[in-house]
């Protein structure tokens, strides 16, 4: 279990299917179905939150506001700054547990002692992209949502990274990689954070468990011979960290050597000192 080192974000408590979180100075309560324990709500902020996301019995849900919130506010992680706002389906624009992967990627980039090209697929609002840019890499940031790519650009501006070498691409990740193969473009690192469920170009539904092998296989031709890392992240309950580690091991190690590892990633809970698991990550990395 790996944990991030935040100042502006805090998981204060978690109980009865909900998280009590601090985002800067804003307190939010959000649902989390894996929180199956019911403990006492001793922290007074349970009753003094700014907003709470309420799930609907018919699917989806909505925010219930107890205090006036700004349309958007910012939080920082090290030198990176992100715009935060309550969105549909409980999201805020940042997955704070992913900071351990931002740190890992930035460390590999800084230690390379040469310019690296990184591909960030399903790149969302760009936190991993910003970490790589800050460390000195050039990045291809790819996401199918125009709104998310615009948000990532705004985060780059907030982090004073707009002048760094980045391509902001609103595109289907599979189609983009196929074009990169034809162009002969290579990358020294790939970050992949695919959704658990998605729809293909023809509207067909696909499940990550069924498509992950072909998705990783598609990326192999665009990995450089001197690649530094491949980060694979998942929130899919049917994919254990060990399964993803094995997948990367059999696909990347025969050609590139290196080592593979995996773990749950999580967030420290202030009230208990325990760690709430928040997803799984597998990493292939070079030995140098």
C-alpha positions as CSV (number, residue, x, y, z in Angstrom):
1,X,0.0,0.0,0.0
2,X,1.5,3.3,-1.1
3,X,0.4,6.7,0.2
4,X,0.8,10.2,-1.1
5,X,2.2,13.1,1.0
6,X,-0.4,15.9,0.8
7,X,-0.9,19.1,2.7
8,X,-3.8,20.6,0.8
9,X,-5.9,17.4,0.8
10,X,-6.8,15.3,3.8
11,X,-9.0,12.2,4.3
12,X,-10.3,13.1,7.7
13,X,-12.5,10.1,8.3
14,X,-14.5,7.4,6.5
15,X,-17.6,5.6,7.8
16,X,-20.9,4.1,6.6
17,X,-20.1,4.4,2.9
18,X,-18.8,8.0,3.0
19,X,-15.5,9.9,3.0
20,X,-15.1,13.1,5.0
21,X,-12.4,15.1,3.1
22,X,-10.7,18.4,3.2
23,X,-9.8,20.0,-0.1
24,X,-7.8,23.1,0.9
25,X,-10.3,24.9,3.2
26,X,-13.4,23.2,1.8
27,X,-14.9,20.1,3.6
28,X,-16.8,17.7,1.4
29,X,-18.5,14.4,2.1
30,X,-18.5,11.9,-0.8
31,X,-19.7,8.3,-1.2
32,X,-17.4,5.4,-1.4
33,X,-19.1,1.9,-1.6
34,X,-16.1,0.0,-0.2
35,X,-16.4,1.8,3.2
36,X,-18.5,-1.0,4.7
37,X,-17.7,-0.2,8.4
38,X,-19.9,2.0,10.6
39,X,-17.8,3.9,13.1
40,X,-18.7,6.9,15.3
41,X,-18.7,10.3,13.6
42,X,-16.7,11.9,16.3
43,X,-15.1,14.6,14.1
44,X,-17.4,17.7,14.2
45,X,-16.8,18.4,10.5
46,X,-19.2,15.6,9.7
47,X,-21.9,18.0,10.7
48,X,-20.2,21.1,9.4
49,X,-19.3,20.2,5.8
50,X,-19.7,22.6,2.9
51,X,-21.4,20.0,0.6
52,X,-22.3,16.3,0.4
53,X,-22.8,14.1,-2.7
54,X,-26.0,12.1,-2.3
55,X,-26.5,9.1,-4.5
56,X,-29.9,8.5,-6.1
57,X,-31.6,5.2,-5.9
58,X,-32.3,5.4,-9.6
59,X,-28.6,5.9,-10.4
60,X,-26.3,9.0,-10.4
61,X,-26.9,11.6,-7.7
62,X,-26.4,15.2,-6.9
63,X,-24.6,17.6,-4.6
64,X,-26.4,18.9,-1.5
65,X,-24.9,22.3,-0.5
66,X,-24.8,23.4,3.2
67,X,-22.6,26.4,2.7
68,X,-21.8,28.7,-0.3
69,X,-18.9,27.3,-2.3
70,X,-16.8,29.1,-4.9
71,X,-17.3,28.0,-8.5
72,X,-13.7,26.7,-8.4
73,X,-10.9,26.8,-5.9
74,X,-7.3,25.5,-6.0
75,X,-5.2,23.1,-4.1
76,X,-1.4,22.4,-4.5
77,X,0.8,19.3,-4.4
78,X,4.4,20.4,-4.3
79,X,4.9,22.8,-7.2
80,X,1.7,21.7,-8.9
81,X,-1.6,23.5,-8.6
82,X,-5.0,22.1,-9.6
83,X,-8.4,23.7,-10.0
84,X,-11.1,21.9,-7.9
85,X,-14.9,22.0,-8.3
86,X,-17.7,19.6,-7.5
87,X,-18.7,17.7,-10.6
88,X,-21.4,15.2,-11.6
89,X,-20.9,11.7,-10.2
90,X,-19.1,12.9,-7.1
91,X,-15.8,13.9,-8.7
92,X,-13.7,17.0,-8.0
93,X,-11.2,17.0,-10.8
94,X,-8.3,15.3,-8.9
95,X,-7.7,11.8,-7.6
96,X,-5.4,12.5,-4.7
97,X,-4.2,8.9,-4.2
98,X,-2.5,9.2,-7.6
99,X,0.1,11.5,-6.3
100,X,2.4,8.5,-5.6
101,X,2.4,7.8,-9.3
102,X,3.1,11.4,-10.2
103,X,6.1,11.3,-7.8
104,X,7.3,8.1,-9.3
105,X,7.1,9.3,-12.9
106,X,8.8,12.6,-12.0
107,X,11.6,10.8,-10.2
108,X,12.3,8.5,-13.2
109,X,12.3,11.5,-15.6
110,X,14.7,13.5,-13.4
111,X,17.1,10.6,-13.0
112,X,17.3,9.9,-16.8
113,X,19.7,12.7,-17.5
114,X,18.3,13.1,-21.0
115,X,15.1,14.5,-22.5
116,X,12.2,12.0,-22.3
117,X,9.0,11.8,-24.3
118,X,6.0,10.7,-22.2
119,X,2.5,9.6,-23.4
120,X,-0.3,10.1,-20.9
121,X,-3.4,8.2,-22.0
122,X,-6.9,8.7,-20.6
123,X,-5.2,11.8,-19.1
124,X,-8.2,13.4,-17.4
125,X,-7.4,16.9,-15.9
126,X,-3.7,16.4,-16.4
127,X,-2.1,15.9,-12.9
128,X,0.3,13.3,-14.2
129,X,1.0,15.4,-17.3
130,X,2.0,18.3,-15.1
131,X,4.2,16.2,-12.9
132,X,6.1,15.0,-16.0
133,X,6.4,18.5,-17.5
134,X,7.6,19.8,-14.2
135,X,10.3,17.1,-14.1
136,X,11.5,18.2,-17.6
137,X,9.8,15.8,-20.0
138,X,7.8,16.5,-23.1
139,X,4.3,15.0,-23.0
140,X,1.5,13.9,-25.3
141,X,-1.7,14.3,-23.2
142,X,-4.6,12.4,-24.7
143,X,-8.2,12.3,-23.6
144,X,-11.4,11.9,-25.5
145,X,-13.2,14.6,-23.5
146,X,-12.7,18.2,-24.8
147,X,-13.7,19.6,-21.4
148,X,-11.2,17.5,-19.5
149,X,-8.4,18.5,-21.9
150,X,-9.3,22.2,-21.4
151,X,-9.3,21.7,-17.7
152,X,-5.8,20.2,-18.0
153,X,-4.7,23.3,-19.9
154,X,-6.0,25.5,-17.1
155,X,-4.2,23.4,-14.5
156,X,-1.0,23.8,-16.5
157,X,-1.5,27.6,-16.4
158,X,-2.1,27.5,-12.7
159,X,1.1,25.5,-12.3
160,X,3.0,27.9,-14.5
161,X,3.8,25.1,-17.0
162,X,2.0,26.4,-20.1
163,X,5.3,27.0,-21.8
164,X,6.5,23.4,-21.5
165,X,6.6,21.0,-24.4
166,X,3.1,19.4,-24.4
167,X,0.6,18.3,-27.0
168,X,-3.0,18.6,-25.8
169,X,-5.0,16.1,-27.8
170,X,-8.7,15.5,-27.8
171,X,-8.7,12.0,-29.3
172,X,-9.7,8.4,-28.8
173,X,-6.6,6.8,-27.2
174,X,-6.7,3.7,-29.3
175,X,-6.9,5.6,-32.6
176,X,-4.1,7.9,-31.4
177,X,-1.8,5.1,-30.6
178,X,-2.5,3.4,-34.0
179,X,-1.6,6.6,-35.8
180,X,1.6,7.0,-33.7
181,X,2.6,3.5,-34.8
182,X,2.2,4.4,-38.4
183,X,4.2,7.6,-37.9
184,X,7.0,5.7,-36.2
185,X,6.8,7.9,-33.0
186,X,8.3,6.4,-29.9
187,X,7.9,7.2,-26.2
188,X,10.2,6.7,-23.2
189,X,7.3,6.4,-20.7
190,X,3.6,5.6,-20.9
191,X,1.0,6.3,-18.2
192,X,-2.3,4.6,-18.7
193,X,-5.3,5.1,-16.5
194,X,-8.2,3.6,-18.5
195,X,-11.8,3.6,-17.3
196,X,-13.4,0.5,-15.9
197,X,-16.1,0.7,-18.6
198,X,-16.1,2.5,-21.9
199,X,-17.5,2.7,-25.4
200,X,-15.7,2.0,-28.6
201,X,-15.8,4.2,-31.7
202,X,-19.0,2.4,-32.8
203,X,-20.7,2.8,-29.5
204,X,-20.0,-0.8,-28.4
205,X,-19.6,-1.3,-24.7
206,X,-16.2,-2.7,-23.5
207,X,-15.0,-3.8,-20.1
208,X,-11.4,-3.1,-19.1
209,X,-10.8,-6.7,-17.9
210,X,-11.6,-7.9,-21.4
211,X,-9.7,-5.2,-23.3
212,X,-6.6,-4.5,-21.2
213,X,-4.3,-7.0,-22.8
214,X,-5.0,-5.7,-26.3
215,X,-4.7,-2.1,-25.0
216,X,-1.2,-2.7,-23.6
217,X,-0.2,-4.8,-26.6
218,X,-1.2,-1.8,-28.8
219,X,1.3,0.4,-27.0
220,X,4.4,-1.9,-27.3
221,X,5.5,-0.7,-30.7
222,X,5.6,2.9,-29.6
223,X,7.8,2.2,-26.6
224,X,11.4,3.2,-27.2
225,X,14.2,0.7,-26.8
226,X,15.5,2.8,-23.9
227,X,12.1,3.3,-22.3
228,X,12.1,4.2,-18.6
229,X,8.6,3.2,-17.3
230,X,5.1,2.0,-18.0
231,X,2.5,2.9,-15.3
232,X,-0.8,1.0,-15.4
233,X,-3.6,2.2,-13.1
234,X,-7.0,0.7,-12.5
235,X,-10.1,1.2,-10.3
236,X,-11.7,-2.0,-11.6
237,X,-12.4,-4.4,-8.7
238,X,-12.0,-7.4,-11.0
239,X,-8.3,-6.6,-11.7
240,X,-6.0,-7.3,-8.8
241,X,-2.6,-5.5,-8.7
242,X,-0.9,-8.9,-9.1
243,X,-2.8,-9.6,-12.3
244,X,-1.7,-6.3,-13.8
245,X,1.9,-6.9,-12.7
246,X,1.9,-10.3,-14.4
247,X,0.5,-8.7,-17.6
248,X,3.2,-6.1,-17.7
249,X,5.9,-8.6,-16.9
250,X,5.1,-11.0,-19.7
251,X,4.6,-8.2,-22.2
252,X,7.4,-5.8,-21.5
253,X,10.2,-7.7,-19.7
254,X,11.2,-10.1,-22.5
255,X,12.0,-7.2,-24.7
256,X,13.1,-4.5,-22.3
257,X,14.3,-6.3,-19.2
258,X,13.8,-4.2,-16.1
259,X,11.5,-5.0,-13.3
260,X,7.8,-5.1,-12.5
261,X,5.9,-4.3,-9.3
262,X,2.4,-3.7,-8.1
263,X,0.5,-2.5,-5.1
264,X,-2.7,-1.0,-3.9
265,X,-2.6,2.8,-3.6
266,X,-4.4,4.4,-0.8
267,X,-5.0,7.5,1.4
268,X,-4.1,7.9,5.0
269,X,-7.1,8.4,7.2
270,X,-6.3,11.1,9.9
271,X,-8.9,9.9,12.5
272,X,-7.7,6.3,12.6
273,X,-4.1,6.2,11.3
274,X,-5.2,3.5,8.8
275,X,-5.1,3.6,5.0
276,X,-8.2,3.5,2.8
277,X,-7.4,1.5,-0.4
278,X,-8.3,3.5,-3.5
279,X,-7.1,1.6,-6.5
280,X,-4.4,-0.6,-8.0
281,X,-1.2,0.2,-9.8
282,X,1.3,-1.9,-11.7
283,X,4.6,-0.5,-12.9
284,X,7.3,-1.7,-15.2
285,X,10.5,0.2,-15.0
286,X,14.0,0.0,-16.5
287,X,16.9,-1.0,-14.3
288,X,18.8,2.2,-15.1
